[in-house]
Amino acid sequence: MSLAALPLQQHVPTASPLAYGCMGLGGRWDHAPWTDSDVDHAQAAVEAALDIGITLFDHADIYTFGKAESVFGALFRRQPSLRERIVLQSKCGIRFATDSHPKCYDLSGGYIVEAVEASLRRLGTERLDILLLHRPDPLMAPDEIAEAFQRLRTQGKVGHLGVSNMNAGQMAWLGRALDQPLVANQLELGLGHLEPIDAGTCFNDPQAATRPGALAWAGTMEHCQQHGIQIQAWSSLARGRFSGDTAQTSADEPARALVHQLARHHGVSAEGIVLAWLMKHPARIQPVIGTSNPDRIRACGDAMRVTLNRGEWYSLYETARGVPLP
Ligand SMILES: NC(=O)c1ccc[n+]([C@@H]2O[C@H](COP(=O)([O-])OP(=O)(O)OC[C@H]3O[C@@H](n4cnc5c(N)ncnc54)[C@H](OP(=O)(O)O)[C@@H]3O)[C@@H](O)[C@H]2O)c1
């Protein structure tokens, strides 16, 4: 099966159709030091991801309180050739509370530069191929963000800029200040999070309107499609809700059963069907997979061997919604 080009490949030709999310690396979300066994765990996950053709690895400065990046840095020291084989992406902008400040989102220019430099130190590398702004900051000033990005780019510390969890208006506002295109927007999206798709489709469905966030995403996918911005889907596996062997709630069972039925029909894994549902979308969505189980990672590779037809896609959409399309 040949896959159409991803929007991201205009800027990063080696970006893969699936991305690997590194949030599950680095051990527990605590401040205990990372260990060699955390590096072994990351190595097994990265090798499984490379085996299925993944080149793009997605980090954030906050994952496991910085340990995901540190463990990846240790992996680069174990395998120095790895850095040049992959597309390295990280994010900044979420700050946990400390004694000196409350929890906040911080897209001030000074903080962006400081956070990127800290990520580079943890990763032990000189450059992030892509930097994403992790969440919108109500106090953000696009000119200041543009200046910080320009400085990092000129210094060779960041190749491209993208965003995460931003809607169409936020992307347009930020984009006007930049002299480089935004290359990606990472959204919570998949069979477990239909809001960005429902927003443009189910406008006359009173139940959809009551879903948190549903209306905030109106026009977001279309803005990305119009401007060639790569949509990356986080929570793409819905944490196993539809690909697992048993349903996590009775409400999920019909969609879980349908995923497994389609998997048997196409001779692929259930993970392959869940991801193929995203990849059928004409925006050429790039699912970010967060499992660190090597067998499950390899099962995700089936997504590139199956194309759902329109009827299968809509059956999964409506069943996962749990309420009929309007
Ligand atoms: N931009 C943002 O705001 C944002 C937010 C969250 C995450 N992310 C990124 O997106 C990536 C993926 O997000 P995610 O981790 O939320 O999504 P995910 O890929 O939907 O879920 C991964 C999690 O689900 C578990 N899982 C998957 N299939 C399972 C199954 N069949 N049975 C039991 N457990 C199963 C995995 O456990 P195992 O490891 O045991 O398989 C792992 O803990 C992250 O790694 C991160 O890079 C971005």
The ligand as a MOL file (V3000), in Angstrom:
LIG
                    3D

  0  0  0     0  0            999 V3000
M  V30 BEGIN CTAB
M  V30 COUNTS 48 52 0 0 0
M  V30 BEGIN ATOM
M  V30 1 N 0.5570 17.3830 23.0260 0
M  V30 2 C 0.0030 16.9720 24.1430 0
M  V30 3 O -0.6310 17.7230 24.8950 0
M  V30 4 C 0.1600 15.5300 24.5100 0
M  V30 5 C -0.5190 14.9820 25.6170 0
M  V30 6 C -0.3320 13.6390 25.9020 0
M  V30 7 C 0.5030 12.8560 25.1080 0
M  V30 8 N 1.1690 13.4160 24.0580 0 CHG=1
M  V30 9 C 2.0670 12.6200 23.1760 0
M  V30 10 O 1.3200 11.6280 22.5340 0
M  V30 11 C 1.8430 10.3300 22.8300 0
M  V30 12 C 0.7120 9.3490 22.8840 0
M  V30 13 O -0.2380 9.7660 23.8540 0
M  V30 14 P -0.8740 8.7850 24.8930 0
M  V30 15 O 0.1950 8.0420 25.5770 0
M  V30 16 O -1.8400 9.5670 25.6820 0 CHG=-1
M  V30 17 O -1.7350 7.9060 23.9310 0
M  V30 18 P -1.9340 6.4020 23.4830 0
M  V30 19 O -0.9260 5.9970 22.4990 0
M  V30 20 O -3.3670 6.4300 23.1150 0
M  V30 21 O -1.8260 5.5050 24.7830 0
M  V30 22 C -0.6400 4.9180 25.2370 0
M  V30 23 C -0.9030 4.3210 26.6050 0
M  V30 24 O -1.9820 3.3990 26.4890 0
M  V30 25 C -1.5750 2.1180 26.9210 0
M  V30 26 N -2.1750 1.1240 25.9940 0
M  V30 27 C -2.2430 1.1980 24.6680 0
M  V30 28 N -2.8700 0.0930 24.1770 0
M  V30 29 C -3.2000 -0.6500 25.2270 0
M  V30 30 C -3.8870 -1.8850 25.3840 0
M  V30 31 N -4.3360 -2.5780 24.3330 0
M  V30 32 N -4.0670 -2.3460 26.6230 0
M  V30 33 C -3.6010 -1.6630 27.6810 0
M  V30 34 N -2.9340 -0.4850 27.6100 0
M  V30 35 C -2.7450 0.0150 26.3900 0
M  V30 36 C -0.0610 2.1040 26.8090 0
M  V30 37 O 0.4480 1.1950 27.7460 0
M  V30 38 P 1.7140 0.2410 27.3290 0
M  V30 39 O 2.8860 1.1720 27.2370 0
M  V30 40 O 1.7730 -0.7290 28.4400 0
M  V30 41 O 1.3510 -0.3780 26.0170 0
M  V30 42 C 0.2850 3.5500 27.1490 0
M  V30 43 O 0.2990 3.7510 28.5570 0
M  V30 44 C 2.6330 10.5280 24.1200 0
M  V30 45 O 3.6540 9.5820 24.2930 0
M  V30 46 C 3.1810 11.9100 23.9130 0
M  V30 47 O 4.3410 11.8570 23.0980 0
M  V30 48 C 0.9900 14.7270 23.7440 0
M  V30 END ATOM
M  V30 BEGIN BOND
M  V30 1 1 1 2
M  V30 2 2 2 3
M  V30 3 1 2 4
M  V30 4 1 4 5
M  V30 5 2 4 48
M  V30 6 2 5 6
M  V30 7 1 6 7
M  V30 8 2 7 8
M  V30 9 1 8 9
M  V30 10 1 8 48
M  V30 11 1 9 10
M  V30 12 1 9 46
M  V30 13 1 10 11
M  V30 14 1 11 12
M  V30 15 1 11 44
M  V30 16 1 12 13
M  V30 17 1 13 14
M  V30 18 2 14 15
M  V30 19 1 14 16
M  V30 20 1 14 17
M  V30 21 1 17 18
M  V30 22 2 18 19
M  V30 23 1 18 20
M  V30 24 1 18 21
M  V30 25 1 21 22
M  V30 26 1 22 23
M  V30 27 1 23 24
M  V30 28 1 23 42
M  V30 29 1 24 25
M  V30 30 1 25 26
M  V30 31 1 25 36
M  V30 32 1 26 27
M  V30 33 1 26 35
M  V30 34 2 27 28
M  V30 35 1 28 29
M  V30 36 1 29 30
M  V30 37 2 29 35
M  V30 38 1 30 31
M  V30 39 2 30 32
M  V30 40 1 32 33
M  V30 41 2 33 34
M  V30 42 1 34 35
M  V30 43 1 36 37
M  V30 44 1 36 42
M  V30 45 1 37 38
M  V30 46 2 38 39
M  V30 47 1 38 40
M  V30 48 1 38 41
M  V30 49 1 42 43
M  V30 50 1 44 45
M  V30 51 1 44 46
M  V30 52 1 46 47
M  V30 END BOND
M  V30 END CTAB
M  END
